[in-house]
C-alpha cells in the first residue's frame, strides 16, 4: 500500500469512527437531559467530549474548510510531558512546532517548556486540523492523548496576525517548575466531563475552587445551587499565589474531608493545581480530602455543553481576541443581571476589560506594584482619568487591603518523603538527577542573583530597575560587570533581586527583558527604541558572598581606566 492509499484508508477510518461516536452521543444526550431535569435544548453532550485519542470533528459545511475568507478556526490545547523533555528534546520540540506552524499557515501564540506545550492558535478549519494531525504523527505517544479544543466559524477579525512561541521554564506561572513540580502521573486530579461536573456541584460536603486570577473571577464564576458545593476564591493576583494560599491552615481546614472541585479557563491550570493538592494530602496524613476533581476542558467546554449557562454566572475571561466567552443561548438581558463587577473609578456595573489598565497601588508586604488588570467603563470621564491619572486605578483586592499568605509548602521535601525524589537520585517529573539541596544538576539553580546581558552602553541603574518593575519584579542592587583589564562596562550586569519570588517572576519572562532605549538619529533628535536584554539565573559559587564587601552601587556604569 503506497502513501496515497494509506492516507485514503486513514481518512475512511476517521469517518467511520465519527459515525460511531455520533451514535453513542445521541444515546447519552437523552440520558443526561433526563437525569439533570433539563430540556434537550439546554444541554449539548457532544460538546463535553474530549478529542483525545480520537479523530477530530469535521469542519461544519458553512465554514468551507479552507476556502472562506470570512471565518477562521481557533484551537486551544495543552500537553504536559512527564518525564520532562531534556534540553536537546526541548529545543527539537520548539523547532518542530515552529516548522509545522509555518507549513500550515498557523498564527497565534504558545509557550513551550521542558514540561510540555500550551497554545492558542488560529488558521483555516482545514489547516488547523492538519497541524494537529501533524503533531500526532510527529509524537503519537505524546499528542494522541491531547485534547485539541476547536471552535469553527469564528469571524476572521479574531485571527492572530503572527505566530509566536516562547521558550519558558513553566507553562503556568505557579513557580512549580523543575524539581518543585508535582507529578501528574501520580497525583493528577480526576477529570469529570461537564454533565458529571454539573451534577457534582449539587452535592453537599463539596467545595469548588476557582484557580484563575481574581480579575478573571470578577467577571464570571460558577454559582453552585443552594445546599450544594461551596465556592472558594483564592483571591490570586498571579498564579504564583496559589501554592501559598493552598498551604494556609485556614484553607486546609475548609478542604478537609470534602470533595474538592477545581476549574479554570481551559484545564491547564487545574492539572498542576489538582496534582499539588493531592501531593500535599499524600504527604500530610492528617490532611485528607474525599477526592479532587476538575472539569474536562475547563469552563470553555462547560459553556458549550450548557448553552444556557448551567450553573455558570457571567462571562469567561479569554486570552485571545475574543476577550470573553458567554453562554451561546443566554440573552443579553440575562447576562446584564449576572454582572457583579464594576468600573474601578465610578463603580458602575461593568464587565469588560478594555485598554490594558492596571492597578497602581503598592502591595504593602512586598512594596511592589500590584499591576492587576482593572475594569474601566466606557464613560468619557473614566477613560480620561485612566489615561491622565493612572495612579487612581485600584483593583478590588487592594481596595479591601487583601494580603496573600506568605508561606509556600516544602514541595521538594514532600517529594522526597513520598519517594518521588530518591536521595541523590532522579526526580520522576523532570527525569533529572537532583542534588542533596533539591536542585537539578542539569539546570542552573534558582538564585536571587540574575545575569543581565546585551544592555545598551547608556544603561543606568534606574532604567534597569524600572524595566524589571514593569514586570512586577523588584531589584535590590545592580552590580555592573566590567572588563578585567580595562575596567570598562561592556553591556552586562548582575541584578540581585529583592526576593526569590522576584527572581522567579523575572525568569518566567522567557529569558528576555524589554528595555526602552534612547538613541540619537542623525538630524532627527532623540528617539526611543525597544531593545531586548537577556536574563539568566546566576547562582552563587560555594563560599561566594554577595554583594562583595567592596561593592558600592553606582547609577552609571564605569567607563574604564
C-alpha positions, 0 to 999 in steps of 0.5 A: 500500500503506497502513501496515497492509499494509506492516507485514503484508508486513514481518512475512511477510518476517521469517518467511520469512527465519527459515525460511531461516536455520533451514535453513542452521543445521541444515546447519552444526550437523552440520558443526561437531559433526563437525569439533570431535569433539563430540556434537550435544548439546554444541554449539548453532550457532544460538546463535553467530549474530549478529542483525545485519542480520537479523530477530530470533528469535521469542519461544519459545511458553512465554514468551507474548510479552507476556502472562506475568507470570512471565518477562521478556526481557533484551537486551544490545547495543552500537553504536559510531558512527564518525564520532562523533555531534556534540553536537546528534546526541548529545543527539537520540540520548539523547532518542530512546532515552529516548522509545522506552524509555518507549513500550515499557515498557523498564527497565534501564540504558545509557550513551550517548556521542558514540561510540555506545550500550551497554545492558542492558535488560529488558521483555516478549519482545514489547516488547523486540523492538519497541524494537529494531525501533524503533531500526532504523527510527529509524537503519537505517544505524546499528542494522541492523548491531547485534547485539541479544543476547536471552535469553527466559524469564528469571524476572521477579525479574531485571527492572530496576525503572527505566530509566536512561541516562547521558550519558558521554564513553566507553562503556568506561572505557579513557580512549580517548575523543575524539581518543585513540580508535582507529578501528574502521573501520580497525583493528577486530579480526576477529570469529570466531563461537564454533565458529571461536573454539573451534577457534582456541584449539587452535592453537599460536603463539596467545595469548588475552587476557582484557580484563575486570577481574581480579575478573571473571577470578577467577571464570571464564576460558577454559582453552585445551587443552594445546599450544594458545593461551596465556592472558594476564591483564592483571591490570586493576583498571579498564579504564583499565589496559589501554592501559598494560599493552598498551604494556609491552615485556614484553607486546609481546614475548609478542604478537609474531608470534602470533595474538592472541585477545581476549574479554570479557563481551559484545564491547564491550570487545574492539572498542576493545581489538582496534582499539588493538592493531592501531593500535599494530602499524600504527604500530610496524613492528617490532611485528607480530602474525599477526592479532587476533581476538575472539569474536562476542558475547563469552563470553555467546554462547560459553556458549550455543553450548557448553552444556557449557562448551567450553573455558570454566572457571567462571562469567561475571561479569554486570552485571545481576541475574543476577550470573553466567552458567554453562554451561546443561548443566554440573552443579553438581558440575562447576562446584564443581571449576572454582572457583579463587577464594576468600573474601578473609578465610578463603580458602575456595573461593568464587565469588560476589560478594555485598554490594558489598565492596571492597578497602581497601588503598592502591595504593602508586604512586598512594596511592589506594584500590584499591576492587576488588570482593572475594569474601566467603563466606557464613560468619557470621564473614566477613560480620561482619568485612566489615561491622565491619572493612572495612579487612581486605578485600584483593583478590588483586592487592594481596595479591601487591603487583601494580603496573600499568605506568605508561606509556600509548602516544602514541595521538594521535601514532600517529594522526597518523603513520598519517594518521588525524589530518591536521595541523590537520585532522579526526580520522576517529573523532570527525569533529572538527577537532583542534588542533596539541596533539591536542585537539578544538576542539569539546570542552573539553580534558582538564585536571587542573583540574575545575569543581565546581558546585551544592555545598551552602553547608556544603561543606568541603574534606574532604567534597569530597575524600572524595566524589571518593575514593569514586570512586577519584579523588584531589584535590590542592587545592580552590580555592573560587570566590567572588563578585567583589564580595562575596567570598562562596562561592556553591556552586562550586569548582575541584578540581585533581586529583592526576593526569590519570588522576584527572581522567579517572576523575572525568569518566567519572562522567557529569558528576555527583558524589554528595555526602552532605549534612547538613541540619537538619529542623525538630524532627527533628535532623540528617539526611543527604541525597544531593545531586548536584554537577556536574563539568566539565573546566576547562582552563587559559587560555594563560599561566594558572598554577595554583594562583595564587601567592596561593592558600592552601587553606582547609577552609571556604569564605569567607563574604564581606566 
